[in-house]
Amino acid sequence: MTRKIQIHQVDAFTRQRFTGNPAGVVLNAEGLEDAEMLAIARELNNADTAFILSADGSDHDVRARFFTPRTEVGFVGHATVAAHYVLSRAGAPTGRQRQKSKAGIVEIEIHGSDADRRIAVRQSCPPLARELNDRERLAVLDSLALASDDLDVRCPLRIVGASSTRLMVGVRGAEQLRQLKPDFARLTTLSAQLGAAGYFVFTLAPQVRGCLTESRMFCPALGIPEDPVSGNAHGLLGAYLAHYELLRRDGQRAAFSGAQGHYVSRPGRVDVELEFRDGALDAVWIIGQAVSIFETELTL
């Protein structure tokens, strides 16, 4: 029995083709085995591919599974933006949608239409895990070719997130980002030791106008040496910055924009909004645009 699935290639967190973060989106993925999903993700060779399935419960409207070329992961921000960009263009219901994945349920809103369409993804407040000790901090710095003087003294090295963890590394400026020389083998080993699947290196002194932060991210343990533009990591960064009071709040909300991807020639931008309740962070929105590269049909 043959099956036909629709495959889309989308650049997320950008409106310009061949920039931002590329993602695969596979529609009508029911019936695909795990090995087939992994094989398709490996063939598309994006950092991540989203496989879209029908809901299997009343608490959500759509399901998504996410695969890197190496493994399945719980949630991917840019692939979620890409998937709902595709679904909204295909006439999916408007209004707030609930997406279920292995990491839980997130809410999606579509703002605007056509080229101005923006995809907003609401996540529960991510947990802040532990700060690194001195030995661990020095090992990470050595693996990134950073010195202690390169760090922003306001920003402790700290792991953030639950099912998708990232180590936050704040540096003094864009020059430190430019000079990074990650040792991917060592970073992979450290990921297992630290419990952080990736390393999000950022600065609060960006060279990109209109942005509060500029960053780079390395996830070799997930098969992603450098991720061009990460929505999920920007959401984690929002929680981190709020905790250390490095964000300006306006009542029960705070917002900032982050730039990423310039050092791999795929510049993109993530908008982040934070919701507070009774003085505590309640939810994080990651917001971005997208552009279609191609679509095709695969017969299996």
C-alpha positions as a printed NumPy array, in Angstrom:
array([[ 0.   ,  0.   ,  0.   ],
       [ 1.436,  3.357, -1.055],
       [ 1.065,  6.53 ,  0.983],
       [ 1.555, 10.141, -0.026],
       [ 2.808, 12.741,  2.411],
       [ 3.268, 16.46 ,  1.902],
       [ 6.675, 17.923,  2.686],
       [ 7.409, 21.629,  3.08 ],
       [10.711, 23.409,  3.488],
       [10.311, 26.659,  5.467],
       [12.701, 29.301,  6.759],
       [11.533, 30.46 , 10.207],
       [12.188, 33.668, 12.137],
       [12.703, 35.609,  8.937],
       [10.815, 36.987,  5.93 ],
       [13.746, 36.625,  3.564],
       [14.445, 33.303,  1.863],
       [17.659, 31.458,  2.698],
       [18.027, 33.202,  6.052],
       [16.622, 32.403,  9.502],
       [16.351, 28.776, 10.559],
       [15.296, 26.156,  7.99 ],
       [12.832, 23.489,  9.072],
       [11.068, 20.623,  7.418],
       [ 7.314, 20.27 ,  7.891],
       [ 5.63 , 16.947,  7.082],
       [ 1.839, 17.016,  6.918],
       [-0.529, 14.023,  7.152],
       [ 2.187, 12.068,  8.974],
       [-0.221,  9.449, 10.387],
       [ 1.024,  5.961,  9.729],
       [ 4.697,  6.846,  9.576],
       [ 6.879,  4.661, 11.744],
       [ 9.468,  6.255, 14.023],
       [12.241,  4.933, 11.773],
       [10.576,  6.519,  8.736],
       [10.282,  9.881, 10.47 ],
       [13.936,  9.744, 11.417],
       [14.909,  8.752,  7.874],
       [12.929, 11.657,  6.398],
       [14.469, 14.109,  8.869],
       [17.918, 12.78 ,  8.014],
       [17.205, 13.095,  4.284],
       [15.938, 16.68 ,  4.582],
       [19.007, 17.358,  6.742],
       [17.579, 20.362,  8.566],
       [18.353, 20.902, 12.215],
       [14.744, 19.849, 12.893],
       [11.689, 18.531, 11.075],
       [ 8.136, 18.714, 12.42 ],
       [ 5.715, 15.856, 11.721],
       [ 2.092, 16.96 , 12.023],
       [-0.586, 14.501, 13.181],
       [-4.234, 14.658, 14.158],
       [-5.217, 15.204, 17.778],
       [-5.595, 12.091, 19.918],
       [-7.401, 13.766, 22.836],
       [-9.751, 16.605, 23.713],
       [-7.104, 18.782, 25.37 ],
       [-5.373, 19.751, 22.096],
       [-6.116, 20.483, 18.442],
       [-3.035, 19.118, 16.687],
       [-0.05 , 16.927, 17.51 ],
       [ 3.564, 17.428, 16.472],
       [ 6.631, 15.254, 16.709],
       [10.091, 16.695, 16.149],
       [13.153, 14.924, 14.784],
       [16.705, 16.065, 14.26 ],
       [18.786, 14.023, 11.773],
       [19.93 , 12.038, 14.819],
       [17.072, 11.706, 17.297],
       [13.579, 12.73 , 18.399],
       [13.288, 15.806, 20.639],
       [10.414, 17.031, 22.775],
       [ 9.779, 20.498, 21.36 ],
       [11.308, 22.797, 18.731],
       [10.369, 26.459, 18.543],
       [11.379, 27.294, 14.972],
       [ 9.843, 24.09 , 13.585],
       [ 6.6  , 24.919, 15.417],
       [ 6.584, 28.386, 13.822],
       [ 7.265, 26.774, 10.439],
       [ 4.537, 24.165, 10.89 ],
       [ 1.826, 26.654, 11.82 ],
       [ 2.919, 28.971,  9.036],
       [ 2.234, 26.078,  6.638],
       [-1.025, 25.09 ,  8.355],
       [-2.342, 28.671,  8.394],
       [-1.608, 29.067,  4.681],
       [-3.45 , 25.806,  4.051],
       [-6.594, 27.148,  5.744],
       [-6.268, 25.785,  9.277],
       [-8.813, 27.221, 11.754],
       [-8.025, 30.695, 13.023],
       [-7.924, 31.601, 16.697],
       [-5.843, 29.999, 19.398],
       [-4.741, 26.425, 18.691],
       [-3.294, 23.903, 21.135],
       [-0.357, 21.8  , 19.988],
       [ 0.662, 18.656, 21.821],
       [ 4.156, 17.209, 21.66 ],
       [ 6.291, 15.032, 23.902],
       [ 7.21 , 18.153, 25.894],
       [ 3.56 , 18.977, 26.633],
       [ 0.986, 21.379, 25.23 ],
       [ 1.689, 24.848, 23.869],
       [-0.789, 27.404, 22.548],
       [-0.474, 28.972, 19.094],
       [-1.885, 32.226, 17.748],
       [-1.679, 33.554, 14.196],
       [-1.319, 37.325, 13.909],
       [-1.828, 39.062, 10.558],
       [-1.984, 37.427,  7.147],
       [-0.048, 36.83 ,  3.946],
       [ 3.569, 38.06 ,  4.093],
       [ 2.926, 39.837,  7.395],
       [ 1.778, 36.641,  9.138],
       [ 3.379, 36.177, 12.575],
       [ 3.237, 32.932, 14.535],
       [ 3.079, 33.264, 18.331],
       [ 3.777, 30.251, 20.554],
       [ 2.849, 30.37 , 24.249],
       [ 4.743, 28.13 , 26.667],
       [ 4.472, 27.668, 30.404],
       [ 7.175, 29.296, 32.485],
       [10.371, 27.263, 31.997],
       [12.19 , 26.238, 35.181],
       [15.587, 27.607, 36.083],
       [17.882, 24.776, 37.101],
       [21.254, 25.027, 38.781],
       [24.2  , 27.363, 38.276],
       [27.487, 25.737, 37.302],
       [30.239, 25.337, 39.852],
       [33.706, 26.79 , 39.191],
       [35.133, 23.578, 37.76 ],
       [32.231, 23.148, 35.348],
       [32.308, 26.817, 34.367],
       [36.001, 26.657, 33.458],
       [35.458, 23.48 , 31.421],
       [32.686, 25.133, 29.399],
       [34.72 , 28.303, 28.832],
       [37.69 , 26.269, 27.634],
       [35.439, 24.336, 25.24 ],
       [34.192, 27.609, 23.741],
       [37.627, 29.3  , 23.689],
       [36.414, 31.94 , 26.157],
       [38.216, 33.494, 29.109],
       [36.595, 34.475, 32.39 ],
       [37.058, 38.144, 31.458],
       [34.852, 37.566, 28.385],
       [31.815, 36.903, 30.564],
       [29.126, 39.426, 31.479],
       [29.417, 39.627, 35.269],
       [25.633, 40.065, 35.561],
       [24.966, 36.673, 33.993],
       [25.859, 33.476, 35.9  ],
       [26.261, 30.319, 33.816],
       [22.994, 28.565, 34.515],
       [20.974, 25.703, 33.028],
       [17.405, 26.584, 32.056],
       [14.546, 24.363, 30.907],
       [13.081, 20.954, 31.619],
       [12.775, 18.525, 28.708],
       [14.832, 20.817, 26.446],
       [17.687, 22.232, 28.517],
       [20.17 , 24.928, 27.541],
       [23.122, 26.419, 29.383],
       [22.943, 30.216, 29.345],
       [26.338, 31.866, 28.815],
       [26.325, 35.675, 28.864],
       [29.32 , 37.422, 27.258],
       [30.333, 41.075, 27.205],
       [29.714, 41.865, 23.533],
       [29.496, 40.876, 19.892],
       [33.277, 40.553, 19.653],
       [33.158, 37.624, 22.087],
       [30.442, 35.988, 19.964],
       [32.503, 36.444, 16.828],
       [35.624, 34.9  , 18.354],
       [33.969, 31.72 , 19.657],
       [35.743, 28.517, 18.63 ],
       [33.58 , 25.674, 19.941],
       [35.137, 22.257, 20.45 ],
       [32.138, 20.16 , 19.497],
       [33.512, 16.861, 20.797],
       [34.154, 18.346, 24.244],
       [30.815, 20.152, 24.289],
       [29.066, 16.866, 23.5  ],
       [30.798, 15.176, 26.416],
       [29.993, 18.083, 28.72 ],
       [26.319, 17.967, 27.74 ],
       [26.049, 14.49 , 29.239],
       [27.932, 15.528, 32.369],
       [26.074, 18.803, 32.958],
       [22.581, 17.808, 31.872],
       [22.407, 20.6  , 29.282],
       [21.6  , 19.583, 25.716],
       [22.968, 22.826, 24.263],
       [24.833, 26.059, 24.917],
       [23.165, 29.433, 24.308],
       [25.831, 32.144, 24.238],
       [24.357, 35.655, 24.245],
       [25.222, 39.292, 24.778],
       [23.177, 42.22 , 26.036],
       [25.336, 44.533, 23.893],
       [24.271, 43.505, 20.374],
       [25.308, 45.114, 17.102],
       [21.882, 44.499, 15.563],
       [19.537, 47.484, 15.771],
       [16.194, 47.006, 17.502],
       [17.322, 43.966, 19.493],
       [18.153, 43.59 , 23.169],
       [20.272, 40.484, 22.639],
       [22.441, 38.783, 20.045],
       [23.359, 35.135, 20.367],
       [24.795, 31.895, 19.05 ],
       [23.767, 28.36 , 20.017],
       [25.618, 25.053, 19.859],
       [23.917, 21.659, 20.296],
       [26.37 , 19.03 , 19.028],
       [24.898, 16.421, 21.395],
       [21.683, 16.688, 19.358],
       [23.519, 16.529, 16.04 ],
       [23.313, 20.326, 15.553],
       [26.775, 21.931, 15.648],
       [25.369, 25.48 , 15.429],
       [21.646, 26.238, 15.336],
       [20.985, 29.379, 13.256],
       [17.983, 30.836, 15.139],
       [16.339, 29.155, 18.127],
       [12.889, 30.187, 19.33 ],
       [12.861, 27.792, 22.266],
       [16.213, 29.048, 23.563],
       [15.026, 32.654, 23.326],
       [12.043, 31.709, 25.485],
       [14.426, 30.185, 28.03 ],
       [16.553, 33.312, 27.814],
       [13.498, 35.425, 28.596],
       [12.926, 33.5  , 31.83 ],
       [16.623, 33.82 , 32.692],
       [16.731, 37.582, 32.071],
       [13.541, 38.109, 34.064],
       [14.952, 36.158, 37.013],
       [18.11 , 38.29 , 37.105],
       [16.091, 41.503, 36.571],
       [17.79 , 42.269, 33.263],
       [14.494, 43.029, 31.491],
       [12.367, 46.151, 31.713],
       [ 8.847, 45.267, 32.86 ],
       [ 5.674, 47.131, 31.959],
       [ 3.157, 46.038, 34.571],
       [ 2.434, 42.364, 34.022],
       [ 4.373, 42.108, 30.76 ],
       [ 7.895, 42.38 , 29.414],
       [ 9.184, 42.038, 25.865],
       [12.414, 41.99 , 23.888],
       [13.779, 40.965, 20.508],
       [16.789, 38.728, 19.961],
       [19.045, 38.435, 16.913],
       [20.786, 35.218, 15.937],
       [22.267, 33.522, 12.895],
       [24.555, 36.274, 11.628],
       [27.704, 34.218, 12.146],
       [26.413, 31.382,  9.953],
       [25.037, 33.725,  7.248],
       [21.423, 33.003,  8.223],
       [20.334, 36.088, 10.193],
       [16.983, 35.944, 11.936],
       [14.991, 37.546, 14.722],
       [12.863, 36.196, 17.554],
       [10.392, 38.377, 19.442],
       [ 9.747, 37.324, 23.037],
       [ 6.926, 38.399, 25.336],
       [ 6.655, 37.421, 29.002],
       [ 3.496, 37.307, 31.093],
       [ 3.634, 37.777, 34.868],
       [ 1.021, 36.926, 37.462],
       [ 1.236, 38.056, 41.099],
       [ 4.797, 39.173, 40.488],
       [ 5.995, 35.812, 39.142],
       [ 6.647, 34.774, 35.563],
       [ 3.631, 32.821, 34.292],
       [ 4.216, 32.233, 30.573],
       [ 6.564, 33.005, 27.696],
       [ 5.588, 33.787, 24.097],
       [ 8.031, 33.253, 21.231],
       [ 6.942, 35.05 , 18.071],
       [ 8.311, 34.913, 14.554],
       [ 7.63 , 35.081, 10.864],
       [ 8.414, 32.555,  8.165],
       [ 8.759, 32.118,  4.415],
       [ 8.173, 29.087,  2.208],
       [11.086, 27.656,  0.22 ],
       [ 9.467, 24.681, -1.518],
       [ 6.828, 22.016, -1.129],
       [ 6.63 , 18.554, -2.596],
       [ 4.86 , 15.209, -2.264],
       [ 6.59 , 12.004, -1.288],
       [ 5.211,  8.579, -2.127],
       [ 6.096,  5.765,  0.265]])
